[in-house]
């Protein structure tokens, strides 16, 4: 059993496993929903290379989970195992390129939405390779329910060679994956905790292509975007000039670039997770306001 195929246990009773048809492929994941009433919005969370949906439901400490935090504040969170991970790994041993991953994720979301409310819209939340997928999906999004895009651990210029054995998301480099270990609960690194596992060959191959793919992808995104770089982000260049270049590529929307102090690449697994996740939810609320959404009485 590998990281790509292991069962994904939820960390709390509020979080449950889900399996969704995605155009003939089954995507697994985790979901948390508000205890009462329809959600304010739905967050679709997409993990990075070698991780799984439970990246967003950190088990090392109760405060780390985006799913439980967001559900408690009235949002639904659907954290998916990306195509090539989880239940889809046997059917997609090579994985899928980003464009096909985006189509598959949208098909899974349509299945999820059947018979339930998504609230006032969908916010895509992507980490690392999941950030690339979120950007790719947003660029091709046809419905009017996408309210925004929140990306962390993903830029457009590599600070390290993605073709090295450590790869994009760096499965051979603890420094590049994690930054300082003091940023994380000790239980993160226990057996059965979080580590970087194998990745589908399709995304290993496509990693090198991302800097060339990014400009056209960014130009097609039409919803508000927030990009977060950790204090110790070692996979991506985030100097002043690189950030200016990244922002300039989004010619059809506004972009905010934030810094997350006391964090490494895997922000949602560290002590800064709660701070970061609260900022994600604040951004979701800003996106709702831009669309004219107002809370109902009693919210």
Backbone bond lengths (Angstrom), bond angles and torsions (degrees), N, CA, C in turn:
res aa  C-N    CA-C-N  psi(-1)  N-CA   C-N-CA  omega(-1)  CA-C   N-CA-C  phi
1 X - - - 1.466 - - 1.527 109.12 -
2 X 1.316 117.32 134.71 1.454 122.27 -179.65 1.520 109.90 -113.47
3 X 1.340 115.33 173.84 1.460 120.52 176.76 1.523 111.20 -57.31
4 X 1.326 116.89 -33.11 1.460 120.05 -177.82 1.516 113.03 -72.12
5 X 1.344 118.15 -24.28 1.460 120.43 -172.53 1.525 114.31 -116.30
6 X 1.325 118.98 -5.59 1.460 119.82 -177.61 1.531 110.34 -64.77
7 X 1.342 118.20 154.82 1.464 120.48 172.04 1.523 110.02 -61.80
8 X 1.316 116.81 151.01 1.457 121.97 -178.30 1.525 109.16 -109.49
9 X 1.334 119.46 96.62 1.459 120.21 -177.44 1.520 111.71 -79.86
10 X 1.322 118.28 132.76 1.460 119.48 172.72 1.520 109.95 -70.49
11 X 1.328 116.31 155.32 1.458 119.42 -175.59 1.515 112.26 -95.26
12 X 1.316 119.57 -9.06 1.450 120.91 -175.97 1.520 109.90 -150.74
13 X 1.340 117.05 160.50 1.464 119.52 -178.84 1.524 113.54 -62.22
14 X 1.336 117.44 -23.99 1.459 120.09 -178.24 1.526 112.61 -74.36
15 X 1.314 116.95 -14.63 1.467 122.11 -176.53 1.521 108.54 -107.71
16 X 1.316 116.52 133.07 1.467 119.28 -179.36 1.523 110.31 -131.73
17 X 1.325 117.01 152.83 1.468 120.59 176.66 1.518 110.67 -70.41
18 X 1.325 115.53 155.50 1.454 121.23 177.95 1.521 108.23 -143.01
19 X 1.323 116.35 148.13 1.467 122.70 174.26 1.519 107.05 -132.27
20 X 1.330 116.76 125.20 1.460 121.79 -171.68 1.518 111.15 -126.91
21 X 1.334 115.47 135.53 1.458 119.28 172.28 1.524 109.05 -68.92
22 X 1.312 115.91 134.03 1.467 121.42 -179.00 1.519 108.88 -132.15
23 X 1.316 115.74 64.41 1.455 119.93 179.93 1.507 113.19 70.98
24 X 1.322 116.77 39.76 1.457 120.63 178.74 1.508 114.51 98.49
25 X 1.317 117.51 -9.94 1.465 123.32 174.77 1.524 107.64 -113.55
26 X 1.315 117.43 140.73 1.461 120.78 178.73 1.519 110.07 -96.31
27 X 1.331 115.44 122.70 1.461 120.68 174.00 1.519 109.01 -101.60
28 X 1.312 116.10 132.11 1.461 121.93 175.29 1.518 109.34 -95.03
29 X 1.323 114.75 169.69 1.448 119.23 178.31 1.506 111.37 172.98
30 X 1.315 115.37 -164.24 1.453 123.68 178.76 1.519 108.70 -130.26
31 X 1.334 116.05 148.35 1.457 120.16 179.05 1.519 109.59 -138.23
32 X 1.327 115.66 143.90 1.461 123.01 171.27 1.518 107.30 -135.26
33 X 1.327 116.61 135.12 1.458 121.83 -177.06 1.521 109.81 -128.63
34 X 1.337 117.78 155.25 1.462 120.18 177.67 1.524 111.06 -58.49
35 X 1.321 115.76 150.38 1.462 119.98 -177.19 1.519 112.26 -67.67
36 X 1.330 117.21 -29.88 1.464 120.14 -177.24 1.516 110.05 -143.82
37 X 1.325 115.20 139.70 1.453 120.80 174.10 1.506 113.41 77.87
38 X 1.337 116.26 169.45 1.467 120.38 178.46 1.518 110.93 -69.09
39 X 1.323 117.82 156.58 1.465 120.44 -179.88 1.523 111.95 -74.75
40 X 1.311 115.96 156.28 1.464 120.08 172.04 1.523 109.66 -66.58
41 X 1.315 116.68 -41.33 1.465 123.25 177.49 1.522 106.90 -159.89
42 X 1.324 115.92 172.38 1.463 121.68 177.40 1.516 109.36 -119.50
43 X 1.324 115.81 126.75 1.458 121.80 175.62 1.527 108.51 -97.54
44 X 1.316 117.05 125.77 1.458 122.27 174.59 1.522 106.71 -104.36
45 X 1.331 116.52 111.96 1.462 122.27 -171.87 1.524 110.53 -103.94
46 X 1.331 116.11 131.05 1.464 123.18 -172.97 1.529 109.34 -124.97
47 X 1.322 115.86 119.15 1.461 122.35 -173.65 1.528 112.23 -79.62
48 X 1.319 115.11 170.38 1.459 121.95 -179.88 1.515 113.18 -90.98
49 X 1.330 115.18 -174.36 1.454 121.40 -177.20 1.516 112.24 -65.67
50 X 1.340 116.32 133.12 1.446 121.31 177.78 1.509 115.28 77.52
51 X 1.330 117.43 0.83 1.458 122.12 177.44 1.529 109.09 -105.55
52 X 1.331 116.02 -171.32 1.454 122.38 178.55 1.526 108.53 -142.15
53 X 1.326 116.57 -179.14 1.463 120.78 -178.21 1.523 112.16 -57.90
54 X 1.333 117.76 -30.28 1.460 119.56 -177.25 1.525 112.88 -73.26
55 X 1.317 118.12 0.74 1.468 120.07 167.19 1.526 109.85 -54.31
56 X 1.329 117.04 -34.49 1.461 121.82 -177.92 1.527 112.37 -90.95
57 X 1.327 117.38 6.89 1.463 122.35 178.88 1.521 108.42 -133.49
58 X 1.328 115.29 53.63 1.450 121.67 -172.15 1.524 112.93 -49.08
59 X 1.322 116.31 126.97 1.459 121.46 -175.03 1.525 112.92 -93.84
60 X 1.315 117.88 -6.15 1.465 119.63 -176.49 1.524 112.33 -73.83
61 X 1.344 117.03 -21.27 1.465 121.26 178.28 1.524 107.90 -160.72
62 X 1.340 118.58 140.82 1.467 120.59 -176.87 1.526 114.59 -59.31
63 X 1.325 118.06 -27.08 1.464 120.37 -177.12 1.525 113.35 -75.65
64 X 1.328 118.26 -7.48 1.462 119.93 -172.97 1.522 113.77 -84.24
65 X 1.316 119.31 -16.65 1.459 121.94 -169.94 1.523 112.95 -77.69
66 X 1.330 116.12 120.21 1.459 120.65 170.52 1.524 110.09 -66.03
67 X 1.327 117.06 -36.67 1.462 120.10 -175.13 1.524 111.92 -62.80
68 X 1.324 117.55 -49.38 1.459 119.12 -177.75 1.526 111.40 -70.60
69 X 1.321 117.48 -38.03 1.460 120.72 178.96 1.522 110.96 -62.60
70 X 1.322 116.74 -49.25 1.463 120.65 -176.78 1.519 111.72 -66.47
71 X 1.335 117.10 -42.04 1.465 119.58 179.41 1.523 110.77 -62.55
72 X 1.333 116.87 -37.80 1.452 120.42 178.37 1.514 113.22 -66.01
73 X 1.326 116.72 -22.35 1.467 122.05 178.45 1.522 111.94 -102.12
74 X 1.329 116.75 14.42 1.455 120.28 170.15 1.504 117.09 96.13
75 X 1.328 117.88 10.33 1.462 120.99 -179.54 1.529 110.63 -110.19
76 X 1.316 115.91 149.76 1.458 121.45 168.22 1.521 108.75 -89.24
77 X 1.334 116.57 140.02 1.462 121.07 172.67 1.522 108.52 -123.04
78 X 1.325 115.55 125.33 1.461 122.84 172.81 1.522 107.14 -113.16
79 X 1.328 116.38 104.62 1.465 121.43 177.50 1.521 107.86 -98.50
80 X 1.311 116.68 116.14 1.460 121.75 -174.66 1.523 111.82 -100.93
81 X 1.330 115.87 144.47 1.456 120.24 162.46 1.529 106.59 -75.02
82 X 1.308 116.70 120.08 1.464 119.12 -177.18 1.533 111.27 -62.45
83 X 1.332 117.89 157.10 1.474 120.61 178.45 1.532 111.54 -52.73
84 X 1.335 115.64 129.29 1.456 121.47 -175.21 1.511 113.17 100.91
85 X 1.335 116.84 -4.38 1.459 123.06 177.77 1.526 109.22 -123.41
86 X 1.325 116.29 158.68 1.451 120.30 175.82 1.515 112.65 63.21
87 X 1.332 116.60 -138.02 1.459 120.90 -176.07 1.518 113.20 -63.80
88 X 1.321 117.79 -22.71 1.471 119.78 -178.97 1.522 113.05 -85.75
89 X 1.339 118.11 -8.65 1.467 120.34 -175.96 1.528 113.17 -59.82
90 X 1.344 120.03 -43.89 1.472 118.35 179.10 1.522 113.15 -63.08
91 X 1.327 117.30 -36.21 1.464 120.65 -179.56 1.521 112.08 -78.63
92 X 1.331 116.51 -24.75 1.470 121.15 -176.75 1.530 109.36 -127.95
93 X 1.322 118.73 63.98 1.465 120.17 -176.39 1.520 113.23 -63.67
94 X 1.325 117.15 -26.14 1.462 120.76 177.76 1.523 112.03 -89.43
95 X 1.341 116.39 -7.32 1.447 119.71 -173.82 1.513 111.23 75.97
96 X 1.325 116.46 -165.14 1.455 122.46 178.81 1.522 109.31 -138.03
97 X 1.340 117.69 150.15 1.463 119.45 170.89 1.522 110.24 -66.23
98 X 1.314 116.17 164.21 1.458 120.93 -172.26 1.524 113.33 -57.19
99 X 1.318 118.14 -43.17 1.465 120.02 -177.82 1.523 110.97 -60.78
100 X 1.330 116.84 -40.02 1.465 119.99 179.47 1.525 111.04 -75.14
101 X 1.319 117.15 -33.76 1.464 119.12 173.43 1.524 110.35 -59.68
102 X 1.330 116.66 -42.65 1.462 120.72 -178.94 1.522 111.06 -61.03
103 X 1.328 116.78 -44.05 1.461 120.85 178.50 1.522 110.84 -62.27
104 X 1.323 116.68 -41.21 1.462 121.50 -178.76 1.525 111.22 -67.22
105 X 1.312 117.29 -42.29 1.465 121.00 178.61 1.526 110.73 -63.16
106 X 1.321 117.45 -42.17 1.458 119.76 179.05 1.524 111.25 -65.19
107 X 1.329 117.35 -35.23 1.465 120.27 176.28 1.527 110.49 -65.04
108 X 1.328 117.09 -40.69 1.465 120.53 177.69 1.523 110.78 -64.20
109 X 1.327 117.08 -39.00 1.462 120.31 179.38 1.525 111.21 -65.01
110 X 1.315 117.30 -38.26 1.472 120.36 177.12 1.526 110.34 -62.89
111 X 1.321 116.97 -40.16 1.466 120.06 176.14 1.522 110.42 -63.02
112 X 1.319 116.22 -45.07 1.463 121.14 -179.96 1.524 111.22 -61.11
113 X 1.334 116.92 -38.38 1.465 121.43 -175.30 1.518 113.24 -75.71
114 X 1.309 117.62 -16.36 1.463 120.30 -178.81 1.530 109.78 -63.16
115 X 1.317 116.01 116.61 1.461 120.17 177.23 1.510 115.07 83.30
116 X 1.334 118.71 6.73 1.465 120.14 176.80 1.518 109.15 -142.80
117 X 1.314 115.74 156.64 1.457 121.85 178.63 1.523 110.49 -85.29
118 X 1.328 115.38 139.38 1.462 121.17 172.18 1.522 111.03 -95.16
119 X 1.334 116.44 5.21 1.449 119.68 -176.70 1.516 111.04 77.67
120 X 1.328 116.17 -148.29 1.461 121.02 -175.24 1.517 113.51 -82.72
121 X 1.322 118.04 0.80 1.457 119.52 178.09 1.510 112.31 155.39
122 X 1.334 114.67 -177.06 1.464 122.95 -174.93 1.524 109.72 -117.51
123 X 1.318 116.38 130.26 1.462 122.73 170.88 1.519 107.67 -109.49
124 X 1.327 117.20 122.72 1.459 121.09 174.77 1.523 109.09 -84.64
125 X 1.325 116.35 130.11 1.462 122.74 179.00 1.525 106.93 -121.19
126 X 1.315 117.24 113.75 1.457 120.30 -175.51 1.512 112.36 -125.87
127 X 1.329 115.95 134.60 1.457 120.66 175.73 1.521 110.14 -112.41
128 X 1.336 116.92 129.43 1.454 123.14 172.38 1.531 110.10 58.30
129 X 1.345 118.28 -119.12 1.472 118.03 178.64 1.518 110.80 -62.26
130 X 1.326 116.83 -30.72 1.458 119.83 174.29 1.513 112.33 -65.34
131 X 1.344 117.27 -25.76 1.458 120.39 173.60 1.513 111.55 -67.97
132 X 1.331 116.23 -39.78 1.467 119.77 174.75 1.522 110.28 -60.55
133 X 1.335 115.68 -42.45 1.459 119.82 179.71 1.520 111.00 -66.25
134 X 1.324 117.62 -42.29 1.460 120.46 178.83 1.526 111.02 -60.67
135 X 1.324 117.05 -43.20 1.465 120.63 177.40 1.520 111.12 -63.56
136 X 1.325 116.63 -43.12 1.463 120.90 -179.93 1.519 110.77 -64.02
137 X 1.329 116.82 -42.83 1.463 120.58 178.78 1.523 111.18 -65.59
138 X 1.333 117.02 -42.86 1.463 120.16 -179.96 1.520 111.38 -62.92
139 X 1.330 116.84 -37.31 1.465 120.68 -179.55 1.518 111.99 -64.34
140 X 1.331 116.85 -27.67 1.466 120.83 -177.32 1.526 112.74 -105.96
141 X 1.323 117.80 4.63 1.470 121.80 -174.16 1.522 110.30 -66.90
142 X 1.317 116.83 127.76 1.463 121.01 -176.45 1.524 113.19 -103.10
143 X 1.322 118.22 -29.88 1.461 120.55 -179.42 1.523 110.03 -75.70
144 X 1.335 115.90 166.25 1.465 119.84 -178.05 1.522 112.40 -98.77
145 X 1.338 116.88 18.04 1.461 119.74 -176.40 1.522 113.59 -95.69
146 X 1.320 118.71 0.00 1.466 121.23 179.03 1.522 108.93 -83.24
147 X 1.337 116.85 119.42 1.460 120.01 -175.33 1.519 112.91 -100.01
148 X 1.328 118.34 -21.52 1.453 119.49 -178.03 1.514 112.00 178.50
149 X 1.327 113.86 179.98 1.461 121.98 -172.47 1.523 108.23 -144.56
150 X 1.342 117.05 121.12 1.457 122.27 -179.98 1.525 108.75 -119.75
151 X 1.326 116.37 116.09 1.464 122.54 -172.41 1.523 109.51 -121.79
152 X 1.323 116.63 137.45 1.465 120.99 173.10 1.519 109.35 -132.19
153 X 1.323 115.67 154.57 1.464 120.47 176.11 1.509 113.98 62.61
154 X 1.321 117.30 30.63 1.466 121.34 -178.69 1.515 109.23 -149.18
155 X 1.323 116.03 125.91 1.450 121.45 176.07 1.508 110.53 -125.33
156 X 1.325 116.12 -148.80 1.469 119.26 178.94 1.524 112.53 -130.42
157 X 1.331 117.21 -4.93 1.460 121.71 176.15 1.526 108.71 -129.53
158 X 1.316 116.07 120.48 1.460 119.50 -179.87 1.524 111.02 -70.41
159 X 1.320 114.89 142.12 1.459 121.10 170.18 1.521 110.93 -96.34
160 X 1.326 116.82 -7.50 1.465 123.51 177.32 1.514 107.74 -140.67
161 X 1.313 116.24 156.28 1.461 121.25 -176.45 1.525 110.26 -74.01
162 X 1.344 118.98 115.76 1.468 120.13 -179.64 1.513 113.14 -70.61
163 X 1.331 117.60 -9.56 1.456 120.34 179.77 1.512 113.89 -91.07
164 X 1.342 117.36 -1.89 1.458 119.82 177.27 1.521 109.77 -73.50
165 X 1.332 118.62 164.20 1.465 119.59 178.87 1.516 113.61 -55.04
166 X 1.334 116.98 -29.39 1.460 118.32 178.33 1.515 111.24 -73.21
167 X 1.312 116.99 -25.84 1.458 122.11 167.85 1.507 115.83 68.51
168 X 1.323 114.80 176.00 1.460 121.50 172.89 1.518 106.97 -68.53
169 X 1.323 115.57 125.01 1.451 124.02 -169.56 1.523 110.33 83.54
170 X 1.318 117.67 0.94 1.437 126.06 164.17 1.498 118.91 44.96
171 X 1.334 117.47 70.21 1.450 119.76 -175.28 1.517 112.50 -77.55
172 X 1.328 118.04 -3.95 1.445 119.69 175.41 1.511 112.75 -109.46
173 X 1.329 118.90 2.91 1.455 121.47 -173.59 1.519 110.26 -127.45
174 X 1.305 116.76 108.08 1.465 119.84 178.95 1.521 110.74 -65.71
175 X 1.321 117.29 -39.81 1.458 119.30 -179.37 1.520 110.77 -59.23
176 X 1.326 117.22 -46.31 1.455 119.66 -176.32 1.521 112.22 -73.54
177 X 1.320 116.78 -33.40 1.460 119.42 177.07 1.515 113.00 -71.48
178 X 1.322 116.11 -41.77 1.457 119.42 -164.73 1.520 114.56 -119.09
179 X 1.341 118.46 -28.21 1.450 118.57 -168.81 1.522 109.30 72.42
180 X 1.325 117.12 -152.82 1.470 121.18 -178.83 1.524 110.67 -65.89
181 X 1.317 116.50 132.63 1.466 120.03 -178.28 1.524 112.40 -67.80
182 X 1.335 117.54 -18.94 1.463 119.81 177.52 1.524 112.10 -65.07
183 X 1.327 117.37 -15.03 1.462 120.60 179.43 1.526 112.64 -74.89
184 X 1.335 118.27 -8.89 1.468 121.64 -170.60 1.526 111.60 -124.98
185 X 1.340 117.31 147.15 1.467 119.56 170.80 1.524 110.40 -59.96
186 X 1.325 116.25 145.66 1.456 119.64 -178.31 1.513 113.30 -59.37
187 X 1.331 117.38 -31.82 1.466 120.92 -178.10 1.520 112.55 -66.07
188 X 1.323 117.12 -15.84 1.463 120.37 178.80 1.519 111.25 -56.73
189 X 1.323 117.34 -34.13 1.460 121.45 -170.91 1.525 113.33 -105.29
190 X 1.326 116.88 11.34 1.456 119.56 175.16 1.523 110.04 -76.54
191 X 1.333 118.05 157.96 1.470 119.86 174.27 1.522 110.50 -54.90
192 X 1.309 115.71 132.25 1.452 120.14 -176.22 1.510 112.92 86.89
193 X 1.356 116.32 -2.70 1.449 120.09 175.00 1.514 109.61 -83.44
194 X 1.327 116.41 -138.55 1.456 119.52 -177.58 1.514 110.42 -108.06
195 X 1.301 115.71 135.26 1.450 122.31 172.78 1.507 107.68 -146.10
196 X 1.291 116.53 171.90 1.451 119.54 177.13 1.509 108.73 -94.79
197 X 1.315 116.79 121.88 1.447 122.19 -177.34 1.515 112.29 -101.74
198 X 1.320 114.68 -165.91 1.455 119.61 -178.90 1.523 110.42 -73.27
199 X 1.322 115.35 156.17 1.465 121.90 -179.32 1.515 109.62 -121.92
200 X 1.322 117.45 149.42 1.462 119.87 177.09 1.527 110.84 -60.80
201 X 1.322 117.75 141.02 1.468 120.75 -177.68 1.526 113.88 -56.42
202 X 1.332 118.00 -33.20 1.467 119.97 -177.44 1.517 111.57 -60.51
203 X 1.335 117.34 -39.69 1.460 117.70 -178.51 1.518 111.96 -81.62
204 X 1.327 117.29 -26.10 1.467 119.41 172.49 1.525 109.34 -61.45
205 X 1.329 115.94 -44.99 1.463 121.08 179.41 1.524 111.31 -64.66
206 X 1.330 117.11 -42.84 1.464 120.40 -173.33 1.522 112.84 -76.18
207 X 1.335 117.10 -15.44 1.459 119.78 -177.95 1.523 112.11 -56.07
208 X 1.330 116.97 -42.71 1.470 120.45 -179.35 1.525 112.24 -63.66
209 X 1.306 116.77 -25.83 1.458 121.03 -173.91 1.523 113.06 -82.60
210 X 1.331 117.50 -14.93 1.456 120.77 -171.34 1.532 114.28 -56.77
211 X 1.329 121.69 -45.51 1.466 118.78 179.46 1.526 113.31 -55.94
212 X 1.328 117.46 -34.50 1.457 120.35 177.07 1.511 113.21 -77.57
213 X 1.328 117.74 -27.19 1.459 122.34 179.53 1.524 112.24 -79.94
214 X 1.324 116.04 -27.28 1.459 120.31 -169.38 1.529 114.85 -60.27
215 X 1.340 120.71 -48.10 1.465 118.79 -173.98 1.527 113.89 -57.07
216 X 1.323 117.51 -47.14 1.465 119.94 -179.56 1.523 111.04 -67.50
217 X 1.328 116.61 -35.50 1.465 120.19 178.03 1.521 110.55 -64.93
218 X 1.325 117.00 -49.91 1.462 121.12 -178.29 1.523 111.79 -61.17
219 X 1.314 116.89 -38.24 1.466 120.56 -177.49 1.522 112.49 -64.28
220 X 1.327 117.44 -21.89 1.465 121.07 -177.36 1.527 113.00 -93.29
221 X 1.322 117.72 -6.29 1.465 120.97 179.37 1.525 108.93 -78.93
222 X 1.338 116.39 129.45 1.462 120.76 -174.36 1.525 113.65 -120.34
223 X 1.308 117.09 8.31 1.463 120.73 177.70 1.523 108.91 -112.28
224 X 1.336 118.05 159.60 1.464 120.01 179.77 1.528 112.10 -57.93
225 X 1.330 115.00 144.15 1.466 121.77 -176.02 1.526 109.47 -127.38
226 X 1.322 115.35 136.77 1.465 121.30 170.63 1.518 107.72 -123.95
227 X 1.330 116.52 130.25 1.461 122.88 179.39 1.523 108.11 -119.71
228 X 1.324 116.34 130.52 1.464 121.09 -179.62 1.522 110.36 -118.81
229 X 1.330 115.48 130.07 1.459 122.02 171.97 1.525 108.63 -111.23
230 X 1.319 116.27 131.69 1.460 121.12 177.24 1.524 110.46 -69.40
231 X 1.318 115.57 157.14 1.464 120.97 175.98 1.521 110.53 -53.49
232 X 1.329 116.95 -43.28 1.461 121.32 177.80 1.527 109.55 -112.15
233 X 1.316 115.39 67.62 1.467 122.11 173.80 1.524 107.49 -95.91
234 X 1.342 115.92 113.77 1.460 120.47 -174.28 1.523 113.78 -110.23
235 X 1.324 117.60 -3.52 1.464 118.46 179.31 1.515 112.82 -89.37
236 X 1.323 116.59 -22.21 1.465 120.14 -173.30 1.516 110.88 -128.00
237 X 1.323 115.40 144.23 1.460 120.15 173.04 1.521 108.62 -75.04
238 X 1.323 115.90 130.44 1.463 119.74 178.08 1.529 110.53 -140.11
239 X 1.331 114.83 33.97 1.456 120.86 170.56 1.527 108.92 -68.82
240 X 1.319 116.44 171.25 1.465 121.29 -174.30 1.527 112.39 -57.55
241 X 1.328 117.21 -43.95 1.469 119.75 -177.93 1.518 111.30 -69.04
242 X 1.322 117.67 -39.57 1.464 120.75 179.64 1.520 110.98 -65.75
243 X 1.325 116.72 -40.47 1.464 119.93 178.32 1.526 110.55 -64.91
244 X 1.329 117.30 -41.57 1.465 120.06 178.15 1.520 110.88 -61.89
245 X 1.323 116.97 -40.25 1.458 121.07 177.99 1.524 111.25 -64.93
246 X 1.327 116.66 -41.22 1.464 120.74 178.23 1.524 110.54 -61.35
247 X 1.312 116.76 -49.01 1.468 120.95 -178.32 1.522 110.91 -61.42
248 X 1.325 117.03 -40.60 1.467 120.99 -177.58 1.520 112.54 -63.93
249 X 1.325 117.51 -24.08 1.469 120.38 -178.80 1.520 112.61 -70.83
250 X 1.328 117.27 -21.60 1.469 120.75 179.41 1.528 108.67 -87.06
251 X 1.305 115.74 83.82 1.461 121.00 -173.32 1.520 113.55 -82.83
252 X 1.335 118.15 -9.47 1.467 120.62 -175.79 1.521 113.21 -115.35
253 X 1.319 118.09 6.51 1.462 120.25 -177.90 1.517 110.10 -157.92
254 X 1.328 115.69 169.68 1.445 121.05 175.36 1.517 111.57 -89.67
255 X 1.339 116.00 150.47 1.465 122.15 -177.68 1.525 109.26 -133.47
256 X 1.318 115.53 137.16 1.458 121.82 172.57 1.523 107.79 -116.49
257 X 1.315 116.79 133.57 1.463 121.30 175.53 1.521 108.21 -113.08
258 X 1.317 116.06 121.42 1.461 122.54 -179.35 1.522 110.88 -113.66
259 X 1.321 115.23 159.11 1.467 122.60 174.62 1.521 108.28 -114.51
260 X 1.317 116.01 137.29 1.463 120.41 177.85 1.522 108.88 -108.90
261 X 1.334 117.25 107.13 1.469 119.02 -179.74 1.523 111.77 -70.15
262 X 1.316 114.92 159.43 1.473 122.44 176.30 1.521 111.84 55.47
263 X 1.323 116.23 43.51 1.464 120.61 -177.61 1.514 110.22 -146.30
264 X 1.338 114.88 150.11 1.450 122.59 170.17 1.514 110.20 -107.68
265 X 1.326 116.37 -169.90 1.467 122.06 -173.56 1.528 112.70 -52.25
266 X 1.330 117.05 -44.60 1.472 120.95 -178.68 1.525 110.52 -87.36
267 X 1.327 115.55 70.34 1.466 121.99 -172.49 1.521 112.04 -55.95
268 X 1.328 117.26 -43.28 1.466 120.60 -172.45 1.521 113.62 -73.11
269 X 1.326 118.06 -3.95 1.458 121.40 176.64 1.522 112.17 -105.12
270 X 1.336 117.22 -1.80 1.453 120.88 -174.79 1.516 112.84 -105.04
271 X 1.336 114.80 177.76 1.459 120.22 179.29 1.520 111.85 -62.03
272 X 1.314 118.07 -22.90 1.470 121.30 178.58 1.523 112.67 -80.60
273 X 1.333 117.61 -0.42 1.466 120.39 -174.87 1.523 112.18 -57.08
274 X 1.318 117.45 -46.53 1.468 119.06 -176.95 1.527 111.10 -62.37
275 X 1.325 116.60 -44.09 1.464 120.37 177.21 1.524 110.82 -59.03
276 X 1.336 115.86 -46.76 1.466 120.00 179.48 1.523 111.40 -63.44
277 X 1.321 117.33 -45.26 1.463 120.16 -177.70 1.528 111.66 -65.20
278 X 1.331 117.36 -36.34 1.467 119.43 175.49 1.526 110.76 -63.36
279 X 1.319 117.09 -35.02 1.466 120.00 176.44 1.526 110.76 -68.90
280 X 1.337 117.13 -36.89 1.467 120.12 174.88 1.521 109.98 -58.75
281 X 1.326 116.45 -46.35 1.461 120.64 -177.74 1.523 111.43 -69.63
282 X 1.334 117.61 -35.29 1.464 119.74 174.61 1.523 110.47 -63.46
283 X 1.324 116.67 -39.92 1.470 120.39 177.05 1.526 110.31 -64.14
284 X 1.329 117.34 -40.10 1.464 120.35 176.61 1.523 110.48 -58.76
285 X 1.324 116.84 -42.74 1.466 120.00 179.24 1.527 111.16 -65.05
286 X 1.325 117.29 -38.38 1.463 120.15 176.62 1.524 111.00 -62.79
287 X 1.330 115.97 -40.98 1.467 120.02 178.82 1.522 110.80 -63.79
288 X 1.327 117.19 -38.39 1.463 120.72 177.58 1.525 110.64 -64.63
289 X 1.320 116.95 -42.03 1.464 120.19 178.74 1.522 111.45 -62.56
290 X 1.331 116.71 -40.05 1.464 119.72 178.83 1.522 111.66 -60.38
291 X 1.317 116.18 -29.87 1.461 120.82 -179.82 1.522 112.34 -89.82
292 X 1.330 115.93 6.38 1.455 119.75 176.51 1.508 114.85 82.88
293 X 1.346 117.10 11.88 1.463 119.32 -179.47 1.517 109.68 -77.97
294 X 1.322 115.80 133.81 1.454 122.09 176.19 1.519 108.82 -123.36
295 X 1.329 118.03 140.56 1.465 120.03 179.45 1.517 111.21 -60.26
296 X 1.331 115.34 143.13 1.456 119.88 174.41 1.520 109.37 -73.40
297 X 1.326 116.82 159.62 1.458 121.20 178.06 1.519 109.42 -57.15
298 X 1.322 115.82 131.47 1.458 120.09 179.34 1.506 113.76 94.67
299 X 1.360 118.26 -10.76 1.465 120.30 178.41 1.527 110.08 -70.50
